[in-house]
Amino acid sequence: MTVEVLSAVGRYDGFFEVVGVKKPGGGGCWCMSYRDSRLNNLERPLYMRDECSREPGPGVLAYVDGTPAGWCSIAPRSSYRRLMNSRTIPFLDERDAWVAVCFVVRPGFRGRGLMHALLDGAVEHARAHGAEVIEGYPIESDSPGKVDVISGYVGTTRLFERAGFERVAETTAHSGGRVRWIMRRELA
């Protein structure tokens, strides 16, 4: 299995394969929950097509043997409207940290460690675009029980720790009933 993680810039078709809603008229996030959830289902793909057309882009894609298999949203915090107004995930300082907010791995590609490759690729993408610091807001993975697919879209503390991130602060945010942490990795 050959895994390659690439910027989503110029790869809207790959983004659509992983994140897009295929059912005509179907609703879905389109990775807009943190960016601007006010956009309706018809506007979301147009917004993301535009984001994929210019630097730094909205994130990175994992390709397995050339097939789009996974996604990680990574961008400056200031580009995520919901985070800028969050009452549950605080700012740590005045720097515009890059944030990995969402992971999607397509069925059939799960259980192969793609989230690790995606996070590593996201860090390198942010570094290449001048990021000083990267944050994530994953769920606590030391809690008992299996993490379900819906709650795990933010990643786990174990995933981020393995990628060199440190726990900085517990938040009042939750996903699937689990506490979310501010995890941080300094690049500068």
Residue frames as a rotation matrix with the C-alpha (Angstrom) as fourth column:
MET 1
0.585 0.811 0.000 0.00
0.811 -0.585 0.000 0.00
0.000 0.000 -1.000 0.00
THR 2
-0.610 -0.737 0.290 1.46
0.746 -0.658 -0.103 3.36
0.266 0.154 0.952 -1.07
VAL 3
0.490 0.737 -0.465 0.14
0.846 -0.530 0.051 6.37
-0.209 -0.418 -0.884 0.85
GLU 4
-0.640 -0.604 0.475 0.73
0.688 -0.726 0.003 9.90
0.343 0.328 0.880 -0.38
VAL 5
0.241 0.677 -0.696 -0.58
0.838 -0.507 -0.202 13.01
-0.489 -0.534 -0.689 1.44
LEU 6
-0.632 -0.391 0.669 -1.03
0.735 -0.576 0.357 16.07
0.246 0.718 0.651 -0.76
SER 7
-0.823 0.348 -0.450 -2.46
-0.117 -0.878 -0.465 19.56
-0.556 -0.330 0.763 -0.48
ALA 8
-0.025 0.913 0.407 -6.08
0.670 0.318 -0.671 19.85
-0.742 0.256 -0.620 -1.61
VAL 9
0.080 0.008 -0.997 -5.11
-0.465 -0.884 -0.044 22.77
-0.881 0.467 -0.067 -3.86
GLY 10
-0.359 -0.136 -0.923 -5.97
-0.933 0.061 0.354 21.71
0.008 0.989 -0.148 -7.40
ARG 11
-0.935 -0.013 -0.355 -7.54
-0.031 0.999 0.044 18.49
0.354 0.052 -0.934 -6.13
TYR 12
-0.440 0.850 0.291 -11.21
-0.883 -0.349 -0.315 19.34
-0.166 -0.395 0.903 -5.64
ASP 13
0.211 0.532 -0.820 -12.20
-0.671 0.689 0.274 16.05
0.711 0.493 0.502 -7.32
GLY 14
-0.487 -0.463 -0.741 -10.28
0.234 0.748 -0.621 14.13
0.842 -0.475 -0.256 -4.64
PHE 15
-0.947 0.211 0.243 -11.89
-0.315 -0.452 -0.834 16.25
-0.066 -0.867 0.495 -1.91
PHE 16
-0.108 0.974 -0.200 -15.31
-0.981 -0.072 0.179 15.52
0.160 0.216 0.963 -3.41
GLU 17
-0.014 0.050 -0.999 -14.60
-0.243 0.969 0.052 11.77
0.970 0.244 -0.002 -3.44
VAL 18
-0.722 -0.375 -0.582 -13.74
0.423 0.426 -0.800 11.76
0.548 -0.824 -0.148 0.26
VAL 19
-0.886 0.268 -0.377 -16.00
0.220 -0.472 -0.853 14.45
-0.407 -0.840 0.359 1.76
GLY 20
-0.793 0.548 -0.266 -18.62
-0.600 -0.627 0.496 15.36
0.106 0.553 0.827 -0.84
VAL 21
-0.246 0.834 0.494 -22.25
-0.285 0.424 -0.859 14.33
-0.926 -0.353 0.134 -0.72
LYS 22
-0.970 -0.230 0.080 -23.01
-0.017 0.391 0.920 12.06
-0.243 0.891 -0.383 -3.68
LYS 23
-0.351 0.918 0.184 -26.80
0.893 0.387 -0.230 11.86
-0.282 0.084 -0.956 -3.31
PRO 24
-0.639 0.160 0.752 -28.49
0.368 -0.796 0.482 14.60
0.676 0.584 0.449 -5.38
GLY 25
0.203 0.739 0.642 -30.10
-0.246 -0.596 0.764 17.07
0.948 -0.313 0.061 -3.00
GLY 26
0.489 -0.058 -0.870 -28.47
0.711 0.604 0.360 15.37
0.505 -0.795 0.337 -0.01
GLY 27
0.833 -0.185 0.521 -27.23
-0.400 -0.852 0.337 17.39
0.382 -0.490 -0.784 2.92
GLY 28
0.574 -0.685 -0.449 -23.85
0.768 0.641 0.004 17.15
0.285 -0.347 0.894 4.53
CYS 29
0.583 -0.411 -0.701 -21.09
0.428 -0.578 0.695 19.03
-0.691 -0.705 -0.161 6.26
TRP 30
0.779 -0.405 0.479 -18.69
0.437 -0.199 -0.877 19.39
0.451 0.892 0.022 3.30
CYS 31
-0.147 -0.841 -0.521 -16.17
0.980 -0.051 -0.194 20.27
0.137 -0.539 0.831 6.03
MET 32
-0.289 0.151 0.945 -18.02
0.202 -0.956 0.214 23.55
0.936 0.253 0.245 6.55
SER 33
0.529 0.586 -0.615 -19.09
0.694 0.119 0.710 23.09
0.489 -0.802 -0.344 10.17
TYR 34
0.162 -0.557 -0.815 -16.14
0.815 -0.390 0.429 25.08
-0.556 -0.733 0.391 11.49
ARG 35
-0.761 -0.505 0.408 -15.68
0.649 -0.583 0.489 27.33
-0.009 0.637 0.771 8.45
ASP 36
-0.815 0.568 -0.112 -19.17
-0.559 -0.823 -0.099 28.73
-0.149 -0.018 0.989 7.96
SER 37
-0.832 0.506 0.226 -22.15
0.472 0.861 -0.193 26.51
-0.292 -0.054 -0.955 8.72
ARG 38
-0.183 0.789 -0.586 -24.53
-0.179 -0.613 -0.770 29.28
-0.967 -0.036 0.253 7.63
LEU 39
-0.594 -0.071 -0.801 -23.99
-0.797 -0.085 0.598 28.26
-0.110 0.994 -0.006 4.00
ASN 40
0.449 0.837 0.312 -26.70
-0.722 0.546 -0.425 26.01
-0.526 -0.034 0.850 2.62
ASN 41
0.259 -0.311 0.914 -26.14
0.159 0.947 0.277 22.62
-0.953 0.074 0.295 0.98
LEU 42
0.817 0.040 0.576 -25.96
0.576 -0.002 -0.817 24.14
-0.032 0.999 -0.025 -2.52
GLU 43
0.842 -0.490 0.225 -23.37
-0.435 -0.864 -0.253 26.76
0.318 0.116 -0.941 -1.52
ARG 44
0.650 -0.592 0.476 -21.02
-0.372 0.298 0.879 24.45
-0.662 -0.749 -0.027 0.38
PRO 45
0.436 -0.547 0.714 -19.48
0.730 0.679 0.075 22.59
-0.526 0.489 0.696 -2.57
LEU 46
0.703 -0.162 0.692 -18.96
0.454 -0.647 -0.613 25.89
0.547 0.745 -0.381 -4.42
TYR 47
0.835 -0.398 0.381 -17.20
-0.550 -0.648 0.527 27.36
0.037 -0.650 -0.759 -1.40
MET 48
0.482 -0.670 0.564 -14.91
-0.088 0.604 0.792 24.35
-0.872 -0.431 0.232 -1.08
ARG 49
0.598 -0.281 0.751 -14.22
0.799 0.280 -0.532 24.27
-0.061 0.918 0.392 -4.83
ASP 50
0.785 -0.294 0.546 -13.00
-0.089 -0.925 -0.370 27.86
0.613 0.241 -0.752 -4.49
GLU 51
0.702 -0.535 0.470 -10.90
-0.599 -0.086 0.796 26.98
-0.386 -0.840 -0.381 -1.41
CYS 52
0.464 -0.505 0.728 -9.30
0.385 0.855 0.348 24.11
-0.798 0.118 0.591 -3.35
SER 53
0.757 -0.120 0.643 -8.39
0.619 -0.182 -0.764 26.48
0.209 0.976 -0.063 -6.17
ARG 54
0.469 -0.580 0.666 -5.94
-0.246 -0.810 -0.532 28.66
0.848 0.086 -0.522 -4.22
GLU 55
-0.358 -0.732 -0.580 -3.19
0.507 0.369 -0.779 28.54
0.784 -0.573 0.239 -1.65
PRO 56
-0.599 -0.744 0.297 -2.99
-0.795 0.595 -0.115 27.56
-0.091 -0.305 -0.948 1.10
GLY 57
-0.415 0.543 -0.730 -6.11
-0.209 0.724 0.657 25.48
0.886 0.425 -0.188 0.44
PRO 58
0.346 0.715 0.607 -8.49
-0.786 -0.133 0.604 23.99
0.513 -0.686 0.516 2.99
GLY 59
0.544 -0.139 0.827 -6.48
-0.600 0.625 0.500 20.91
-0.586 -0.768 0.257 3.95
VAL 60
-0.535 -0.780 -0.324 -4.75
-0.830 0.413 0.376 17.76
-0.159 0.470 -0.868 2.78
LEU 61
0.664 0.709 -0.238 -5.83
-0.747 0.644 -0.164 14.54
0.037 0.287 0.957 1.12
ALA 62
-0.310 -0.690 0.654 -4.44
-0.551 0.691 0.468 11.04
-0.774 -0.215 -0.595 1.57
TYR 63
0.428 0.334 -0.840 -4.23
-0.883 0.354 -0.309 8.90
0.194 0.874 0.446 -1.55
VAL 64
0.039 -0.364 0.931 -3.80
-0.410 0.844 0.347 5.14
-0.911 -0.395 -0.117 -1.25
ASP 65
-0.473 -0.344 0.812 -2.33
0.543 0.611 0.575 3.69
-0.694 0.713 -0.102 -4.41
GLY 66
-0.974 -0.029 0.224 -3.58
0.194 -0.616 0.764 6.78
0.116 0.788 0.605 -6.24
THR 67
-0.146 0.989 0.014 -7.15
0.599 0.077 0.797 6.62
0.787 0.125 -0.604 -4.89
PRO 68
-0.417 0.050 0.907 -8.49
-0.523 -0.830 -0.195 9.46
0.743 -0.556 0.372 -2.69
ALA 69
-0.179 0.262 -0.948 -8.95
0.491 0.859 0.144 7.83
0.853 -0.440 -0.283 0.72
GLY 70
0.131 0.186 -0.974 -8.77
0.988 -0.110 0.112 10.44
-0.087 -0.976 -0.198 3.48
TRP 71
0.221 0.082 0.972 -9.01
0.333 -0.943 0.004 14.09
0.917 0.322 -0.236 4.39
CYS 72
-0.087 -0.175 -0.981 -7.70
0.975 -0.218 -0.047 16.43
-0.206 -0.960 0.190 7.10
SER 73
0.710 0.337 0.618 -8.90
0.431 -0.902 -0.003 20.00
0.556 0.269 -0.786 7.36
ILE 74
0.067 -0.747 -0.661 -5.87
0.913 -0.220 0.342 22.16
-0.401 -0.627 0.668 8.27
ALA 75
0.130 0.017 0.991 -5.88
0.593 -0.802 -0.064 25.95
0.794 0.596 -0.114 8.03
PRO 76
-0.865 -0.416 0.282 -5.25
0.067 -0.652 -0.755 29.05
0.498 -0.634 0.592 10.13
ARG 77
-0.598 0.649 -0.470 -7.66
0.739 0.219 -0.637 29.35
-0.310 -0.729 -0.610 13.06
SER 78
-0.598 0.339 -0.727 -8.79
-0.209 -0.941 -0.266 32.73
-0.774 -0.007 0.633 11.70
SER 79
-0.786 0.306 -0.537 -10.31
-0.548 0.054 0.834 30.93
0.285 0.950 0.125 8.68
TYR 80
-0.591 0.591 -0.549 -12.67
0.583 0.783 0.215 28.93
0.557 -0.193 -0.808 10.92
ARG 81
-0.296 0.563 0.771 -15.57
-0.362 -0.814 0.455 31.21
0.884 -0.144 0.444 11.86
ARG 82
0.683 0.653 -0.327 -16.89
0.003 0.444 0.896 28.78
0.730 -0.613 0.301 14.48
LEU 83
0.175 -0.703 -0.690 -13.53
0.931 0.346 -0.116 28.61
0.320 -0.622 0.715 16.28
MET 84
-0.683 -0.435 0.587 -13.14
0.307 -0.900 -0.309 32.38
0.662 -0.031 0.748 16.27
ASN 85
-0.192 0.729 0.657 -16.45
-0.688 -0.578 0.440 32.62
0.700 -0.367 0.612 18.15
SER 86
0.013 0.204 -0.979 -16.13
0.290 0.936 0.199 29.49
0.957 -0.287 -0.047 20.29
ARG 87
0.384 0.165 0.908 -17.12
-0.783 -0.462 0.416 29.64
0.488 -0.871 -0.048 23.94
THR 88
0.956 0.069 0.284 -15.79
-0.218 0.815 0.537 26.14
-0.194 -0.575 0.794 24.61
ILE 89
0.450 -0.865 0.223 -12.35
0.893 0.434 -0.116 26.18
0.004 0.251 0.968 22.92
PRO 90
0.827 -0.071 -0.557 -10.34
0.138 -0.935 0.325 29.19
-0.544 -0.346 -0.764 24.13
PHE 91
0.700 -0.696 0.163 -7.48
-0.087 -0.309 -0.947 31.06
0.709 0.648 -0.277 22.50
LEU 92
0.585 -0.577 -0.570 -4.14
0.811 0.396 0.431 30.33
-0.023 -0.714 0.699 24.16
ASP 93
-0.293 -0.668 -0.684 -2.33
0.463 -0.725 0.510 33.38
-0.837 -0.167 0.521 22.80
GLU 94
0.275 0.430 -0.860 -2.47
-0.365 -0.781 -0.507 35.99
-0.890 0.453 -0.058 20.04
ARG 95
-0.763 -0.608 -0.218 -0.79
-0.439 0.240 0.866 33.83
-0.474 0.757 -0.450 17.38
ASP 96
0.285 0.841 -0.460 -2.97
-0.941 0.155 -0.300 32.60
-0.181 0.519 0.836 14.52
ALA 97
-0.477 -0.458 0.750 -2.35
-0.419 0.869 0.263 28.90
-0.772 -0.189 -0.606 15.11
TRP 98
-0.450 0.342 -0.825 -3.04
-0.726 0.398 0.561 26.52
0.520 0.851 0.069 12.26
VAL 99
-0.284 0.468 0.836 -5.67
-0.762 0.419 -0.494 24.02
-0.582 -0.778 0.238 13.33
ALA 100
-0.860 0.120 -0.496 -6.39
-0.209 0.805 0.556 20.43
0.466 0.582 -0.667 12.31
VAL 101
-0.521 0.732 0.439 -10.11
-0.822 -0.289 -0.491 20.27
-0.233 -0.617 0.752 13.03
CYS 102
0.510 0.839 0.187 -11.46
-0.677 0.526 -0.515 17.32
-0.531 0.137 0.836 11.09
PHE 103
-0.755 -0.656 0.007 -10.47
-0.536 0.623 0.571 13.92
-0.379 0.427 -0.821 9.73
VAL 104
0.535 0.845 -0.013 -12.41
-0.706 0.438 -0.557 11.77
-0.465 0.307 0.830 7.28
VAL 105
-0.756 -0.654 0.036 -11.29
-0.528 0.640 0.558 8.33
-0.388 0.403 -0.829 6.14
ARG 106
-0.066 0.767 -0.638 -13.46
-0.949 0.149 0.277 6.60
0.307 0.624 0.718 3.56
PRO 107
0.546 0.301 0.782 -14.95
-0.528 0.848 0.042 3.21
-0.650 -0.436 0.622 4.38
GLY 108
0.967 -0.244 0.077 -12.71
0.231 0.701 -0.674 0.50
0.110 0.670 0.734 3.00
PHE 109
0.180 -0.941 0.287 -9.60
0.118 -0.269 -0.956 2.46
0.977 0.206 0.062 3.96
ARG 110
0.524 0.084 0.848 -10.18
-0.753 -0.419 0.507 2.60
0.398 -0.904 -0.156 7.70
GLY 111
0.913 -0.185 0.364 -7.97
-0.135 0.704 0.697 0.70
-0.385 -0.685 0.618 10.14
ARG 112
0.644 -0.702 0.305 -4.83
0.703 0.385 -0.598 1.29
0.302 0.600 0.741 8.07
GLY 113
0.008 -0.669 -0.743 -3.34
0.846 -0.391 0.361 4.19
-0.533 -0.632 0.563 10.04
LEU 114
-0.070 -0.025 0.997 -4.36
0.854 -0.518 0.047 6.88
0.515 0.855 0.058 7.56
MET 115
0.913 0.399 0.081 -5.17
0.299 -0.792 0.533 9.39
0.277 -0.463 -0.842 10.29
HIS 116
0.442 -0.840 -0.314 -1.51
0.435 -0.106 0.894 9.27
-0.785 -0.532 0.318 11.34
ALA 117
-0.399 -0.581 0.709 -0.39
0.895 -0.080 0.438 9.91
-0.198 0.810 0.552 7.77
LEU 118
0.337 0.622 0.707 -2.98
0.712 -0.660 0.241 12.69
0.616 0.422 -0.665 7.40
LEU 119
0.948 0.014 -0.318 -1.86
0.252 -0.645 0.722 14.46
-0.194 -0.764 -0.615 10.57
ASP 120
0.020 -0.999 -0.025 1.81
0.589 -0.009 0.808 14.19
-0.808 -0.031 0.589 9.59
GLY 121
-0.363 -0.094 0.927 0.95
0.915 -0.225 0.336 15.58
0.177 0.970 0.167 6.15
ALA 122
0.692 0.676 0.253 -1.14
0.579 -0.729 0.366 18.37
0.432 -0.106 -0.896 7.70
VAL 123
0.637 -0.550 -0.540 1.80
0.350 -0.418 0.839 19.41
-0.687 -0.723 -0.074 9.90
GLU 124
-0.400 -0.851 0.342 4.11
0.697 -0.040 0.716 19.53
-0.595 0.524 0.609 6.87
HIS 125
0.007 0.506 0.863 1.52
0.883 -0.408 0.232 21.47
0.469 0.760 -0.450 4.85
ALA 126
0.918 0.356 -0.173 1.17
0.392 -0.758 0.521 24.06
0.055 -0.546 -0.836 7.63
ARG 127
0.266 -0.911 -0.316 4.95
0.438 -0.178 0.881 24.28
-0.859 -0.372 0.351 8.05
ALA 128
-0.426 -0.439 0.791 5.36
0.887 -0.032 0.461 24.87
-0.177 0.898 0.403 4.28
HIS 129
0.186 0.591 0.785 2.93
0.634 -0.683 0.364 27.80
0.751 0.429 -0.502 4.57
GLY 130
-0.409 -0.569 0.714 4.76
-0.060 -0.763 -0.643 29.46
0.910 -0.306 0.278 7.46
ALA 131
0.705 0.708 -0.048 2.84
-0.019 0.087 0.996 28.16
0.709 -0.701 0.075 10.47
GLU 132
-0.290 -0.757 0.586 4.53
-0.697 -0.252 -0.671 28.80
0.656 -0.603 -0.454 13.83
VAL 133
-0.812 0.140 0.567 2.23
-0.427 0.519 -0.740 26.60
-0.398 -0.843 -0.362 15.84
ILE 134
-0.500 0.680 -0.536 -0.41
-0.334 0.420 0.844 23.95
0.799 0.601 0.017 15.12
GLU 135
-0.637 0.393 0.663 -3.34
-0.677 0.127 -0.725 23.02
-0.369 -0.911 0.185 17.32
GLY 136
-0.556 0.621 -0.552 -5.92
-0.033 0.647 0.762 20.26
0.831 0.442 -0.339 17.39
TYR 137
-0.417 0.515 0.749 -8.92
-0.907 -0.281 -0.313 19.74
0.049 -0.810 0.585 19.64
PRO 138
-0.460 0.168 -0.872 -9.20
-0.269 0.909 0.317 15.95
0.846 0.380 -0.373 19.88
ILE 139
0.658 0.718 0.227 -11.20
-0.524 0.220 0.823 13.83
0.541 -0.660 0.521 22.25
GLU 140
-0.046 -0.598 0.800 -9.69
-0.961 0.244 0.127 12.15
-0.271 -0.764 -0.586 25.28
SER 141
0.229 0.083 -0.970 -8.59
-0.633 0.769 -0.083 8.69
0.739 0.633 0.229 24.17
ASP 142
-0.826 -0.561 -0.054 -7.66
-0.303 0.523 -0.796 7.39
0.475 -0.641 -0.603 27.62
SER 143
-0.208 0.848 0.488 -11.35
-0.927 -0.011 -0.375 7.00
-0.313 -0.530 0.788 28.50
PRO 144
-0.670 -0.014 0.742 -12.69
0.008 1.000 0.026 3.45
-0.742 0.023 -0.670 28.43
GLY 145
0.392 0.864 0.317 -14.67
0.268 0.223 -0.937 2.26
-0.880 0.452 -0.144 25.43
LYS 146
-0.329 -0.446 0.832 -14.22
0.896 0.133 0.425 2.38
-0.300 0.885 0.356 21.70
VAL 147
-0.530 0.114 -0.840 -14.30
-0.179 -0.984 -0.021 5.74
-0.829 0.139 0.542 19.91
ASP 148
0.272 0.702 0.658 -17.16
0.619 0.396 -0.679 5.77
-0.737 0.592 -0.327 17.41
VAL 149
-0.324 -0.424 0.846 -16.69
0.946 -0.173 0.275 7.09
0.030 0.889 0.457 13.87
ILE 150
0.489 0.609 0.624 -18.97
0.589 -0.759 0.279 10.10
0.643 0.231 -0.730 14.40
SER 151
0.978 -0.094 -0.188 -17.26
0.106 -0.554 0.825 11.32
-0.182 -0.827 -0.532 17.58
GLY 152
0.323 -0.942 0.097 -13.76
0.583 0.278 0.763 10.55
-0.746 -0.190 0.639 16.37
TYR 153
0.664 -0.038 0.746 -13.74
0.699 -0.321 -0.639 12.99
0.264 0.946 -0.187 13.46
VAL 154
0.886 -0.338 0.316 -11.71
-0.399 -0.905 0.150 15.41
0.235 -0.259 -0.937 15.63
GLY 155
0.001 -0.903 -0.431 -9.02
-0.203 0.422 -0.884 12.82
0.979 0.088 -0.183 16.31
THR 156
0.840 0.202 -0.503 -7.84
0.392 0.415 0.821 11.45
0.375 -0.887 0.269 19.63
THR 157
0.779 -0.596 0.197 -5.31
-0.593 -0.597 0.540 12.70
-0.204 -0.537 -0.818 22.15
ARG 158
0.372 -0.645 0.668 -3.25
0.173 0.755 0.633 9.55
-0.912 -0.120 0.392 21.46
LEU 159
0.589 -0.094 0.802 -3.11
0.808 0.070 -0.585 10.37
-0.001 0.993 0.117 17.72
PHE 160
0.851 -0.222 0.476 -1.91
-0.091 -0.955 -0.283 13.90
0.517 0.198 -0.833 18.39
GLU 161
0.686 -0.635 0.356 0.60
-0.486 -0.035 0.873 12.82
-0.542 -0.772 -0.333 21.06
ARG 162
0.402 -0.524 0.751 2.17
0.567 0.786 0.245 10.34
-0.719 0.328 0.613 18.63
ALA 163
0.510 -0.169 0.843 2.61
0.760 -0.370 -0.534 13.23
0.402 0.914 -0.060 16.17
GLY 164
-0.494 -0.868 -0.060 4.54
0.770 -0.404 -0.493 15.32
0.404 -0.290 0.868 18.71
PHE 165
-0.012 0.572 0.820 1.69
-0.151 -0.812 0.564 17.42
0.988 -0.117 0.096 20.08
GLU 166
-0.902 -0.253 -0.349 1.39
0.312 0.174 -0.934 18.19
0.297 -0.952 -0.078 23.78
ARG 167
0.197 0.953 -0.229 -1.71
0.874 -0.064 0.482 18.52
0.445 -0.295 -0.846 25.91
VAL 168
-0.727 -0.444 0.523 -2.00
0.245 -0.880 -0.406 22.17
0.641 -0.168 0.749 26.81
ALA 169
-0.802 0.517 0.299 -5.48
-0.556 -0.464 -0.689 22.63
-0.218 -0.719 0.660 28.29
GLU 170
-0.660 0.723 0.207 -8.70
0.711 0.689 -0.141 20.76
-0.245 0.054 -0.968 28.80
THR 171
-0.870 0.437 0.227 -11.66
-0.248 -0.787 0.565 22.48
0.425 0.435 0.793 27.14
THR 172
-0.513 0.796 0.320 -15.33
-0.394 0.113 -0.912 22.57
-0.763 -0.594 0.256 28.00
ALA 173
0.000 0.450 -0.893 -16.06
-0.994 0.098 0.050 21.15
0.110 0.888 0.447 24.53
HIS 174
-0.238 0.003 0.971 -17.14
-0.328 0.941 -0.083 17.53
-0.914 -0.338 -0.223 24.09
SER 175
-0.208 0.252 -0.945 -17.61
-0.938 0.223 0.266 15.10
0.277 0.942 0.190 21.23
GLY 176
0.062 0.327 -0.943 -19.54
-0.136 0.939 0.317 11.90
0.989 0.108 0.103 21.81
GLY 177
0.930 0.367 -0.035 -19.58
0.007 0.077 0.997 12.66
0.369 -0.927 0.069 25.54
ARG 178
0.354 -0.883 -0.308 -15.77
0.935 0.333 0.120 12.78
-0.003 -0.330 0.944 25.69
VAL 179
0.628 -0.242 -0.740 -13.75
0.138 -0.901 0.411 15.79
-0.766 -0.360 -0.533 26.79
ARG 180
0.735 -0.437 0.519 -11.79
0.543 -0.080 -0.836 17.60
0.407 0.896 0.178 24.09
TRP 181
0.363 -0.736 -0.571 -8.28
0.623 -0.264 0.736 18.89
-0.693 -0.623 0.363 24.72
ILE 182
0.895 -0.334 -0.295 -6.24
-0.446 -0.689 -0.571 21.68
-0.013 0.643 -0.766 23.20
MET 183
0.514 -0.781 0.356 -3.19
0.623 0.625 0.471 19.91
-0.590 -0.020 0.807 21.80
ARG 184
0.904 -0.217 -0.369 -0.34
-0.349 -0.872 -0.343 21.99
-0.247 0.439 -0.864 20.48
ARG 185
0.431 -0.835 0.343 2.85
0.832 0.514 0.206 21.56
-0.348 0.197 0.916 18.50
GLU 186
0.562 -0.363 -0.743 5.37
-0.245 -0.931 0.270 24.38
-0.790 0.030 -0.612 18.16
LEU 187
0.755 -0.311 0.577 7.07
0.653 0.435 -0.620 24.64
-0.058 0.845 0.532 14.77
ALA 188
0.643 -0.499 0.581 9.04
-0.039 -0.779 -0.626 27.90
0.765 0.380 -0.520 15.10
